[in-house]
Amino acid sequence: NKQNPYDDNGHGTFVAGVAAGNGYASGGKYKGVAPEANLIGVKVMDKNGSGNSTDIIAGMQWFADNHKEYNIRVMSLSLGAKPPTGSRFDPLAAAVEAVWKKGIIVIAAAGNAGPKQNTIATPGVSPVIITVGAVDDKRTADYKDDVIADFSSRGPVNGRQVKPDIVAPGVGITAANTDK
């Protein structure tokens, strides 16, 4: 119920820094992939990085309702949960698919339950969104030594669908942090 932006966990600030950090605090050494891009943060998790599906879905609904007003083109979800078992309905997957249908590109983390197969987190299990796994680039420019990070979740999803869709550096990343 706070009216001003805050990040009592630090994960959101870190992810925002990876995406759009301008490198100010490091004298330009550590910049995000899209320095100074415009971001809108919607807090759906608590200070421990935990939350519930209804809050996450409410955050997605805010994006869907406001995407035209704020020119939102991409929604990034650096969160995930174990997909429901015994049910064909996955509320988080259904919600990201509804956002995607509004014309918003949705990107979700694969999860941190690797290295076993069939560990992709929801909403990354959705077949229509882009699911991103983590790669360990061994801090070298040579891609030949790159490997999927041990913690990164892996597919397939539903026994056949290849996930994650892409991987990106996910080990030893330097980005913005909150003062705690």
Backbone as JSON Lines, residues from 0, in Angstrom:
{"i":0,"aa":"N","n":[0.81,-1.21,0.0],"ca":[0.0,0.0,0.0],"c":[0.85,1.27,0.0]}
{"i":1,"aa":"K","n":[2.06,1.19,-0.52],"ca":[2.92,2.38,-0.61],"c":[2.63,3.11,-1.92]}
{"i":2,"aa":"Q","n":[2.75,4.41,-1.88],"ca":[2.45,5.23,-3.05],"c":[3.67,5.53,-3.91]}
{"i":3,"aa":"N","n":[4.87,5.41,-3.34],"ca":[6.09,5.7,-4.08],"c":[6.82,4.41,-4.42]}
{"i":4,"aa":"P","n":[7.59,4.41,-5.5],"ca":[8.32,3.19,-5.88],"c":[9.27,2.72,-4.77]}
{"i":5,"aa":"Y","n":[9.35,1.42,-4.61],"ca":[10.26,0.84,-3.63],"c":[10.55,-0.6,-4.04]}
{"i":6,"aa":"D","n":[11.64,-1.13,-3.54],"ca":[11.99,-2.52,-3.81],"c":[12.62,-3.08,-2.55]}
{"i":7,"aa":"D","n":[11.82,-3.73,-1.74],"ca":[12.31,-4.23,-0.46],"c":[12.99,-5.6,-0.57]}
{"i":8,"aa":"N","n":[13.07,-6.14,-1.78],"ca":[13.76,-7.41,-1.99],"c":[15.03,-7.22,-2.81]}
{"i":9,"aa":"G","n":[15.02,-6.34,-3.79],"ca":[16.19,-6.06,-4.61],"c":[16.19,-6.74,-5.97]}
{"i":10,"aa":"H","n":[15.4,-7.8,-6.13],"ca":[15.39,-8.53,-7.39],"c":[14.86,-7.68,-8.54]}
{"i":11,"aa":"G","n":[13.81,-6.93,-8.3],"ca":[13.24,-6.09,-9.35],"c":[14.22,-5.03,-9.81]}
{"i":12,"aa":"T","n":[14.93,-4.42,-8.87],"ca":[15.92,-3.4,-9.22],"c":[17.05,-4.02,-10.03]}
{"i":13,"aa":"F","n":[17.49,-5.21,-9.62],"ca":[18.54,-5.9,-10.36],"c":[18.1,-6.19,-11.79]}
{"i":14,"aa":"V","n":[16.9,-6.75,-11.96],"ca":[16.4,-7.08,-13.29],"c":[16.25,-5.81,-14.14]}
{"i":15,"aa":"A","n":[15.75,-4.73,-13.53],"ca":[15.63,-3.46,-14.26],"c":[17.0,-2.96,-14.69]}
{"i":16,"aa":"G","n":[18.01,-3.13,-13.84],"ca":[19.36,-2.73,-14.19],"c":[19.93,-3.54,-15.35]}
{"i":17,"aa":"V","n":[19.67,-4.83,-15.36],"ca":[20.11,-5.68,-16.47],"c":[19.44,-5.21,-17.76]}
{"i":18,"aa":"A","n":[18.18,-4.87,-17.67],"ca":[17.44,-4.46,-18.87],"c":[17.81,-3.06,-19.33]}
{"i":19,"aa":"A","n":[17.83,-2.1,-18.42],"ca":[17.91,-0.71,-18.87],"c":[18.85,0.17,-18.06]}
{"i":20,"aa":"G","n":[19.73,-0.42,-17.28],"ca":[20.65,0.39,-16.49],"c":[21.51,1.29,-17.37]}
{"i":21,"aa":"N","n":[21.73,2.52,-16.92],"ca":[22.52,3.46,-17.72],"c":[23.99,3.47,-17.33]}
{"i":22,"aa":"G","n":[24.37,2.69,-16.33],"ca":[25.77,2.61,-15.94],"c":[26.28,3.76,-15.11]}
{"i":23,"aa":"Y","n":[25.38,4.6,-14.64],"ca":[25.78,5.8,-13.9],"c":[26.69,5.49,-12.71]}
{"i":24,"aa":"A","n":[26.29,4.54,-11.87],"ca":[27.04,4.26,-10.64],"c":[28.42,3.64,-10.92]}
{"i":25,"aa":"S","n":[28.59,3.05,-12.1],"ca":[29.88,2.43,-12.43],"c":[30.68,3.26,-13.43]}
{"i":26,"aa":"G","n":[30.28,4.5,-13.63],"ca":[30.97,5.34,-14.61],"c":[30.82,4.83,-16.03]}
{"i":27,"aa":"G","n":[29.73,4.14,-16.29],"ca":[29.45,3.63,-17.63],"c":[29.96,2.23,-17.89]}
{"i":28,"aa":"K","n":[30.63,1.62,-16.92],"ca":[31.19,0.27,-17.12],"c":[30.1,-0.8,-17.23]}
{"i":29,"aa":"Y","n":[29.09,-0.72,-16.37],"ca":[28.04,-1.72,-16.35],"c":[26.72,-1.1,-16.79]}
{"i":30,"aa":"K","n":[26.36,-1.37,-18.03],"ca":[25.11,-0.88,-18.59],"c":[24.19,-2.05,-18.89]}
{"i":31,"aa":"G","n":[22.9,-1.77,-18.93],"ca":[21.94,-2.8,-19.31],"c":[21.95,-3.01,-20.82]}
{"i":32,"aa":"V","n":[21.19,-3.99,-21.27],"ca":[21.14,-4.28,-22.71],"c":[20.41,-3.2,-23.5]}
{"i":33,"aa":"A","n":[19.55,-2.44,-22.86],"ca":[18.86,-1.32,-23.51],"c":[18.97,-0.11,-22.59]}
{"i":34,"aa":"P","n":[20.19,0.47,-22.5],"ca":[20.41,1.56,-21.55],"c":[19.38,2.68,-21.67]}
{"i":35,"aa":"E","n":[18.85,3.03,-20.52],"ca":[17.91,4.14,-20.4],"c":[16.57,3.92,-21.1]}
{"i":36,"aa":"A","n":[16.23,2.68,-21.4],"ca":[14.88,2.4,-21.92],"c":[13.87,2.77,-20.83]}
{"i":37,"aa":"N","n":[12.68,3.08,-21.23],"ca":[11.63,3.41,-20.27],"c":[11.07,2.13,-19.68]}
{"i":38,"aa":"L","n":[10.97,2.08,-18.36],"ca":[10.45,0.9,-17.67],"c":[9.28,1.28,-16.78]}
{"i":39,"aa":"I","n":[8.39,0.35,-16.63],"ca":[7.31,0.48,-15.65],"c":[7.39,-0.75,-14.77]}
{"i":40,"aa":"G","n":[7.57,-0.54,-13.49],"ca":[7.65,-1.66,-12.56],"c":[6.31,-1.87,-11.86]}
{"i":41,"aa":"V","n":[5.89,-3.1,-11.83],"ca":[4.67,-3.46,-11.11],"c":[5.06,-4.49,-10.07]}
{"i":42,"aa":"K","n":[4.99,-4.11,-8.81],"ca":[5.42,-4.98,-7.71],"c":[4.31,-5.97,-7.37]}
{"i":43,"aa":"V","n":[4.65,-7.27,-7.47],"ca":[3.67,-8.3,-7.17],"c":[4.17,-9.3,-6.13]}
{"i":44,"aa":"M","n":[5.42,-9.17,-5.72],"ca":[6.0,-10.1,-4.75],"c":[6.31,-9.36,-3.45]}
{"i":45,"aa":"D","n":[6.46,-10.12,-2.36],"ca":[6.73,-9.5,-1.07],"c":[8.23,-9.31,-0.86]}
{"i":46,"aa":"K","n":[8.6,-8.83,0.32],"ca":[10.0,-8.53,0.61],"c":[10.9,-9.76,0.58]}
{"i":47,"aa":"N","n":[10.32,-10.95,0.64],"ca":[11.09,-12.2,0.57],"c":[11.11,-12.79,-0.83]}
{"i":48,"aa":"G","n":[10.51,-12.09,-1.79],"ca":[10.45,-12.59,-3.16],"c":[9.37,-13.64,-3.36]}
{"i":49,"aa":"S","n":[8.43,-13.71,-2.44],"ca":[7.33,-14.67,-2.54],"c":[6.04,-13.93,-2.86]}
{"i":50,"aa":"G","n":[5.11,-14.64,-3.41],"ca":[3.82,-14.03,-3.73],"c":[2.81,-15.09,-4.09]}
{"i":51,"aa":"N","n":[1.65,-14.64,-4.48],"ca":[0.62,-15.59,-4.88],"c":[0.14,-15.28,-6.29]}
{"i":52,"aa":"S","n":[-0.47,-16.27,-6.89],"ca":[-0.9,-16.14,-8.29],"c":[-1.87,-14.99,-8.5]}
{"i":53,"aa":"T","n":[-2.75,-14.76,-7.54],"ca":[-3.74,-13.69,-7.74],"c":[-3.07,-12.32,-7.83]}
{"i":54,"aa":"D","n":[-2.03,-12.07,-7.04],"ca":[-1.32,-10.79,-7.13],"c":[-0.57,-10.67,-8.45]}
{"i":55,"aa":"I","n":[0.05,-11.77,-8.89],"ca":[0.76,-11.76,-10.17],"c":[-0.21,-11.51,-11.31]}
{"i":56,"aa":"I","n":[-1.34,-12.18,-11.29],"ca":[-2.35,-11.99,-12.34],"c":[-2.9,-10.57,-12.3]}
{"i":57,"aa":"A","n":[-3.09,-10.01,-11.11],"ca":[-3.55,-8.62,-11.01],"c":[-2.52,-7.67,-11.64]}
{"i":58,"aa":"G","n":[-1.24,-7.95,-11.44],"ca":[-0.19,-7.14,-12.07],"c":[-0.25,-7.24,-13.58]}
{"i":59,"aa":"M","n":[-0.45,-8.45,-14.08],"ca":[-0.58,-8.64,-15.53],"c":[-1.8,-7.91,-16.07]}
{"i":60,"aa":"Q","n":[-2.89,-7.93,-15.3],"ca":[-4.1,-7.24,-15.72],"c":[-3.86,-5.74,-15.81]}
{"i":61,"aa":"W","n":[-3.06,-5.19,-14.87],"ca":[-2.73,-3.77,-14.92],"c":[-2.0,-3.46,-16.22]}
{"i":62,"aa":"F","n":[-1.03,-4.31,-16.6],"ca":[-0.32,-4.12,-17.86],"c":[-1.28,-4.14,-19.03]}
{"i":63,"aa":"A","n":[-2.15,-5.14,-19.07],"ca":[-3.1,-5.26,-20.18],"c":[-4.02,-4.05,-20.25]}
{"i":64,"aa":"D","n":[-4.47,-3.56,-19.11],"ca":[-5.39,-2.42,-19.08],"c":[-4.71,-1.1,-19.44]}
{"i":65,"aa":"N","n":[-3.41,-1.0,-19.22],"ca":[-2.71,0.27,-19.38],"c":[-1.68,0.28,-20.5]}
{"i":66,"aa":"H","n":[-1.6,-0.78,-21.29],"ca":[-0.53,-0.85,-22.28],"c":[-0.62,0.23,-23.35]}
{"i":67,"aa":"K","n":[-1.79,0.63,-23.74],"ca":[-1.91,1.69,-24.75],"c":[-1.54,3.05,-24.18]}
{"i":68,"aa":"E","n":[-2.02,3.34,-22.99],"ca":[-1.73,4.64,-22.36],"c":[-0.23,4.85,-22.16]}
{"i":69,"aa":"Y","n":[0.49,3.8,-21.78],"ca":[1.91,3.92,-21.48],"c":[2.81,3.35,-22.57]}
{"i":70,"aa":"N","n":[2.24,2.99,-23.71],"ca":[2.99,2.43,-24.83],"c":[3.83,1.22,-24.41]}
{"i":71,"aa":"I","n":[3.22,0.33,-23.65],"ca":[3.91,-0.87,-23.18],"c":[3.93,-1.89,-24.32]}
{"i":72,"aa":"R","n":[5.13,-2.33,-24.68],"ca":[5.27,-3.28,-25.77],"c":[5.81,-4.63,-25.3]}
{"i":73,"aa":"V","n":[6.47,-4.64,-24.14],"ca":[7.08,-5.87,-23.63],"c":[6.78,-6.0,-22.15]}
{"i":74,"aa":"M","n":[6.42,-7.2,-21.71],"ca":[6.26,-7.49,-20.29],"c":[7.24,-8.61,-19.94]}
{"i":75,"aa":"S","n":[8.11,-8.33,-18.99],"ca":[9.11,-9.3,-18.56],"c":[8.76,-9.79,-17.16]}
{"i":76,"aa":"L","n":[8.7,-11.1,-17.01],"ca":[8.35,-11.71,-15.73],"c":[9.53,-12.53,-15.23]}
{"i":77,"aa":"S","n":[10.26,-11.99,-14.29],"ca":[11.39,-12.7,-13.7],"c":[10.91,-13.41,-12.44]}
{"i":78,"aa":"L","n":[9.98,-14.3,-12.66],"ca":[9.38,-15.05,-11.56],"c":[8.84,-16.35,-12.12]}
{"i":79,"aa":"G","n":[8.47,-17.23,-11.26],"ca":[7.89,-18.48,-11.72],"c":[7.52,-19.37,-10.55]}
{"i":80,"aa":"A","n":[6.7,-20.34,-10.85],"ca":[6.24,-21.3,-9.86],"c":[6.13,-22.66,-10.53]}
{"i":81,"aa":"K","n":[6.07,-23.67,-9.71],"ca":[5.87,-25.01,-10.24],"c":[4.47,-25.06,-10.87]}
{"i":82,"aa":"P","n":[4.38,-25.54,-12.11],"ca":[3.06,-25.6,-12.75],"c":[2.13,-26.53,-11.99]}
{"i":83,"aa":"P","n":[0.84,-26.25,-12.02],"ca":[-0.11,-27.12,-11.33],"c":[-0.1,-28.53,-11.93]}
{"i":84,"aa":"T","n":[-0.2,-29.52,-11.07],"ca":[-0.26,-30.9,-11.55],"c":[-1.69,-31.41,-11.41]}
{"i":85,"aa":"G","n":[-2.04,-32.3,-12.28],"ca":[-3.36,-32.9,-12.2],"c":[-4.46,-32.03,-12.77]}
{"i":86,"aa":"S","n":[-4.1,-30.89,-13.35],"ca":[-5.09,-29.99,-13.92],"c":[-4.56,-29.49,-15.26]}
{"i":87,"aa":"R","n":[-5.43,-29.37,-16.21],"ca":[-5.02,-28.83,-17.51],"c":[-5.04,-27.32,-17.49]}
{"i":88,"aa":"F","n":[-5.63,-26.7,-16.47],"ca":[-5.72,-25.25,-16.41],"c":[-4.61,-24.69,-15.54]}
{"i":89,"aa":"D","n":[-3.85,-23.78,-16.1],"ca":[-2.76,-23.1,-15.41],"c":[-3.08,-21.6,-15.43]}
{"i":90,"aa":"P","n":[-3.48,-21.03,-14.29],"ca":[-3.91,-19.63,-14.29],"c":[-2.83,-18.66,-14.77]}
{"i":91,"aa":"L","n":[-1.57,-18.87,-14.39],"ca":[-0.51,-17.95,-14.81],"c":[-0.26,-18.05,-16.31]}
{"i":92,"aa":"A","n":[-0.26,-19.27,-16.84],"ca":[-0.08,-19.44,-18.28],"c":[-1.26,-18.81,-19.04]}
{"i":93,"aa":"A","n":[-2.45,-19.0,-18.56],"ca":[-3.62,-18.41,-19.21],"c":[-3.54,-16.89,-19.19]}
{"i":94,"aa":"A","n":[-3.06,-16.33,-18.09],"ca":[-2.97,-14.86,-17.97],"c":[-1.93,-14.29,-18.94]}
{"i":95,"aa":"V","n":[-0.76,-14.93,-19.06],"ca":[0.24,-14.39,-20.0],"c":[-0.24,-14.51,-21.44]}
{"i":96,"aa":"E","n":[-1.0,-15.55,-21.72],"ca":[-1.52,-15.7,-23.08],"c":[-2.54,-14.61,-23.39]}
{"i":97,"aa":"A","n":[-3.33,-14.2,-22.41],"ca":[-4.28,-13.1,-22.61],"c":[-3.54,-11.79,-22.85]}
{"i":98,"aa":"V","n":[-2.43,-11.58,-22.14],"ca":[-1.62,-10.37,-22.35],"c":[-1.0,-10.4,-23.74]}
{"i":99,"aa":"W","n":[-0.48,-11.56,-24.15],"ca":[0.12,-11.72,-25.48],"c":[-0.91,-11.38,-26.56]}
{"i":100,"aa":"K","n":[-2.15,-11.8,-26.38],"ca":[-3.2,-11.54,-27.36],"c":[-3.5,-10.05,-27.51]}
{"i":101,"aa":"K","n":[-3.11,-9.26,-26.51],"ca":[-3.28,-7.8,-26.59],"c":[-2.16,-7.15,-27.42]}
{"i":102,"aa":"G","n":[-1.21,-7.97,-27.89],"ca":[-0.12,-7.44,-28.7],"c":[1.14,-7.1,-27.9]}
{"i":103,"aa":"I","n":[1.19,-7.53,-26.66],"ca":[2.35,-7.28,-25.82],"c":[3.25,-8.52,-25.87]}
{"i":104,"aa":"I","n":[4.53,-8.32,-26.14],"ca":[5.48,-9.43,-26.11],"c":[5.7,-9.8,-24.65]}
{"i":105,"aa":"V","n":[5.55,-11.07,-24.34],"ca":[5.71,-11.54,-22.96],"c":[6.93,-12.45,-22.88]}
{"i":106,"aa":"I","n":[7.81,-12.13,-21.94],"ca":[9.02,-12.89,-21.71],"c":[8.99,-13.34,-20.25]}
{"i":107,"aa":"A","n":[9.27,-14.62,-20.03],"ca":[9.26,-15.16,-18.67],"c":[10.51,-15.99,-18.43]}
{"i":108,"aa":"A","n":[10.94,-16.0,-17.18],"ca":[12.07,-16.82,-16.78],"c":[11.71,-18.29,-16.86]}
{"i":109,"aa":"A","n":[12.7,-19.1,-17.25],"ca":[12.5,-20.55,-17.29],"c":[12.38,-21.11,-15.88]}
{"i":110,"aa":"G","n":[13.1,-20.53,-14.95],"ca":[13.08,-20.99,-13.56],"c":[14.46,-21.42,-13.12]}
{"i":111,"aa":"N","n":[14.57,-21.75,-11.86],"ca":[15.85,-22.1,-11.24],"c":[15.84,-23.52,-10.67]}
{"i":112,"aa":"A","n":[15.14,-24.44,-11.34],"ca":[14.99,-25.8,-10.82],"c":[15.81,-26.82,-11.6]}
{"i":113,"aa":"G","n":[16.8,-26.38,-12.36],"ca":[17.64,-27.29,-13.14],"c":[18.57,-28.06,-12.24]}
{"i":114,"aa":"P","n":[19.32,-28.98,-12.76],"ca":[19.46,-29.29,-14.18],"c":[18.5,-30.36,-14.69]}
{"i":115,"aa":"K","n":[17.57,-30.81,-13.89],"ca":[16.65,-31.86,-14.33],"c":[15.77,-31.37,-15.48]}
{"i":116,"aa":"Q","n":[15.31,-32.31,-16.3],"ca":[14.36,-32.0,-17.36],"c":[12.97,-31.8,-16.76]}
{"i":117,"aa":"N","n":[12.09,-31.21,-17.56],"ca":[10.69,-30.99,-17.17],"c":[10.56,-30.11,-15.94]}
{"i":118,"aa":"T","n":[11.4,-29.07,-15.85],"ca":[11.38,-28.2,-14.67],"c":[11.03,-26.75,-15.0]}
{"i":119,"aa":"I","n":[10.57,-26.48,-16.21],"ca":[10.21,-25.11,-16.59],"c":[9.09,-24.61,-15.68]}
{"i":120,"aa":"A","n":[9.27,-23.4,-15.17],"ca":[8.28,-22.79,-14.27],"c":[7.14,-22.17,-15.06]}
{"i":121,"aa":"T","n":[5.99,-22.08,-14.42],"ca":[4.89,-21.31,-14.99],"c":[5.09,-19.85,-14.6]}
{"i":122,"aa":"P","n":[4.87,-18.9,-15.45],"ca":[4.15,-18.97,-16.71],"c":[5.0,-19.31,-17.93]}
{"i":123,"aa":"G","n":[6.3,-19.59,-17.73],"ca":[7.17,-19.92,-18.85],"c":[6.77,-21.16,-19.61]}
{"i":124,"aa":"V","n":[5.88,-21.97,-19.05],"ca":[5.41,-23.18,-19.74],"c":[4.47,-22.86,-20.89]}
{"i":125,"aa":"S","n":[3.97,-21.64,-20.95],"ca":[3.04,-21.28,-22.01],"c":[3.72,-21.42,-23.38]}
{"i":126,"aa":"P","n":[3.03,-22.04,-24.34],"ca":[3.63,-22.21,-25.66],"c":[3.7,-20.91,-26.47]}
{"i":127,"aa":"V","n":[2.97,-19.88,-26.09],"ca":[2.94,-18.67,-26.92],"c":[3.93,-17.59,-26.51]}
{"i":128,"aa":"I","n":[4.46,-17.65,-25.3],"ca":[5.37,-16.6,-24.85],"c":[6.82,-17.04,-25.02]}
{"i":129,"aa":"I","n":[7.74,-16.11,-24.81],"ca":[9.17,-16.39,-24.91],"c":[9.7,-16.73,-23.53]}
{"i":130,"aa":"T","n":[10.26,-17.92,-23.4],"ca":[10.8,-18.38,-22.13],"c":[12.32,-18.35,-22.22]}
{"i":131,"aa":"V","n":[12.95,-17.74,-21.19],"ca":[14.39,-17.52,-21.22],"c":[15.08,-18.33,-20.13]}
{"i":132,"aa":"G","n":[16.06,-19.12,-20.53],"ca":[16.91,-19.85,-19.6],"c":[18.22,-19.11,-19.41]}
{"i":133,"aa":"A","n":[19.04,-19.63,-18.52],"ca":[20.32,-18.97,-18.19],"c":[21.49,-19.76,-18.75]}
{"i":134,"aa":"V","n":[22.45,-19.04,-19.29],"ca":[23.68,-19.64,-19.78],"c":[24.85,-19.11,-18.94]}
{"i":135,"aa":"D","n":[25.82,-19.96,-18.72],"ca":[27.08,-19.57,-18.06],"c":[28.1,-19.4,-19.17]}
{"i":136,"aa":"D","n":[28.49,-18.14,-19.41],"ca":[29.43,-17.87,-20.5],"c":[30.88,-17.95,-20.05]}
{"i":137,"aa":"K","n":[31.1,-18.39,-18.84],"ca":[32.44,-18.58,-18.28],"c":[33.27,-17.29,-18.3]}
{"i":138,"aa":"R","n":[32.56,-16.15,-18.43],"ca":[33.2,-14.83,-18.44],"c":[34.22,-14.7,-19.58]}
{"i":139,"aa":"T","n":[33.93,-15.37,-20.7],"ca":[34.8,-15.25,-21.87],"c":[33.96,-14.79,-23.05]}
{"i":140,"aa":"A","n":[34.63,-14.22,-24.05],"ca":[33.94,-13.79,-25.26],"c":[33.7,-14.96,-26.21]}
{"i":141,"aa":"D","n":[34.42,-16.05,-26.04],"ca":[34.29,-17.22,-26.9],"c":[33.04,-18.02,-26.51]}
{"i":142,"aa":"Y","n":[32.09,-18.11,-27.41],"ca":[30.84,-18.82,-27.11],"c":[31.03,-20.34,-27.03]}
{"i":143,"aa":"K","n":[32.15,-20.85,-27.5],"ca":[32.36,-22.31,-27.53],"c":[32.45,-22.93,-26.14]}
{"i":144,"aa":"D","n":[32.75,-22.13,-25.12],"ca":[32.8,-22.68,-23.77],"c":[31.52,-22.43,-22.97]}
{"i":145,"aa":"D","n":[30.53,-21.82,-23.6],"ca":[29.26,-21.54,-22.93],"c":[28.5,-22.84,-22.64]}
{"i":146,"aa":"V","n":[27.85,-22.88,-21.49],"ca":[27.02,-24.02,-21.1],"c":[25.75,-23.5,-20.44]}
{"i":147,"aa":"I","n":[24.71,-24.3,-20.47],"ca":[23.5,-23.94,-19.74],"c":[23.85,-23.94,-18.25]}
{"i":148,"aa":"A","n":[23.46,-22.89,-17.55],"ca":[23.75,-22.79,-16.12],"c":[23.09,-23.97,-15.4]}
{"i":149,"aa":"D","n":[23.8,-24.53,-14.46],"ca":[23.33,-25.72,-13.75],"c":[21.94,-25.51,-13.14]}
{"i":150,"aa":"F","n":[21.67,-24.33,-12.62],"ca":[20.4,-24.06,-11.95],"c":[19.25,-23.82,-12.92]}
{"i":151,"aa":"S","n":[19.56,-23.52,-14.18],"ca":[18.53,-23.12,-15.14],"c":[17.57,-24.27,-15.44]}
{"i":152,"aa":"S","n":[16.27,-23.98,-15.35],"ca":[15.26,-25.0,-15.63],"c":[15.3,-25.41,-17.1]}
{"i":153,"aa":"R","n":[14.85,-26.63,-17.34],"ca":[14.89,-27.19,-18.68],"c":[13.55,-27.84,-19.02]}
{"i":154,"aa":"G","n":[13.31,-27.95,-20.31],"ca":[12.12,-28.62,-20.8],"c":[12.37,-30.1,-20.96]}
{"i":155,"aa":"P","n":[11.56,-30.77,-21.7],"ca":[10.45,-30.19,-22.44],"c":[9.26,-29.88,-21.53]}
{"i":156,"aa":"V","n":[8.28,-29.23,-22.12],"ca":[7.03,-28.93,-21.43],"c":[5.98,-29.85,-22.01]}
{"i":157,"aa":"N","n":[5.16,-30.42,-21.17],"ca":[4.11,-31.35,-21.59],"c":[4.66,-32.51,-22.4]}
{"i":158,"aa":"G","n":[5.89,-32.9,-22.1],"ca":[6.49,-34.06,-22.72],"c":[6.99,-33.88,-24.13]}
{"i":159,"aa":"R","n":[6.73,-32.72,-24.76],"ca":[7.13,-32.59,-26.16],"c":[7.59,-31.19,-26.57]}
{"i":160,"aa":"Q","n":[7.1,-30.15,-25.93],"ca":[7.42,-28.8,-26.38],"c":[8.79,-28.36,-25.88]}
{"i":161,"aa":"V","n":[9.61,-27.89,-26.79],"ca":[10.95,-27.43,-26.45],"c":[10.85,-26.09,-25.71]}
{"i":162,"aa":"K","n":[11.44,-26.04,-24.56],"ca":[11.56,-24.83,-23.75],"c":[12.87,-24.95,-23.0]}
{"i":163,"aa":"P","n":[13.6,-23.94,-22.66],"ca":[13.3,-22.55,-22.96],"c":[13.47,-22.24,-24.45]}
{"i":164,"aa":"D","n":[12.92,-21.11,-24.85],"ca":[13.01,-20.7,-26.25],"c":[14.39,-20.14,-26.57]}
{"i":165,"aa":"I","n":[14.96,-19.43,-25.6],"ca":[16.29,-18.85,-25.76],"c":[17.0,-18.89,-24.41]}
{"i":166,"aa":"V","n":[18.3,-18.68,-24.45],"ca":[19.07,-18.53,-23.22],"c":[19.85,-17.23,-23.31]}
{"i":167,"aa":"A","n":[20.17,-16.69,-22.16],"ca":[20.93,-15.45,-22.07],"c":[21.88,-15.57,-20.89]}
{"i":168,"aa":"P","n":[22.95,-14.77,-20.88],"ca":[23.86,-14.84,-19.73],"c":[23.1,-14.7,-18.42]}
{"i":169,"aa":"G","n":[23.43,-15.59,-17.48],"ca":[22.71,-15.6,-16.21],"c":[23.58,-15.9,-15.02]}
{"i":170,"aa":"V","n":[24.9,-15.91,-15.21],"ca":[25.84,-16.2,-14.12],"c":[26.84,-15.05,-14.04]}
{"i":171,"aa":"G","n":[27.08,-14.56,-12.84],"ca":[28.06,-13.5,-12.64],"c":[27.67,-12.17,-13.25]}
{"i":172,"aa":"I","n":[26.39,-11.86,-13.24],"ca":[25.89,-10.63,-13.85],"c":[26.01,-9.48,-12.84]}
{"i":173,"aa":"T","n":[26.51,-8.35,-13.28],"ca":[26.6,-7.15,-12.45],"c":[25.54,-6.17,-12.92]}
{"i":174,"aa":"A","n":[24.73,-5.7,-12.0],"ca":[23.68,-4.74,-12.34],"c":[23.34,-3.93,-11.1]}
{"i":175,"aa":"A","n":[22.38,-3.05,-11.26],"ca":[21.95,-2.19,-10.16],"c":[21.49,-3.02,-8.97]}
{"i":176,"aa":"N","n":[21.6,-2.44,-7.8],"ca":[21.16,-3.1,-6.58],"c":[20.52,-2.05,-5.69]}
{"i":177,"aa":"T","n":[19.73,-2.5,-4.76],"ca":[19.12,-1.56,-3.82],"c":[20.01,-1.42,-2.6]}
{"i":178,"aa":"D","n":[19.91,-0.3,-1.95],"ca":[20.59,-0.11,-0.67],"c":[19.69,-0.69,0.4]}
{"i":179,"aa":"K","n":[20.18,-1.67,1.16],"ca":[19.36,-2.28,2.19],"c":[19.87,-1.89,3.55]}
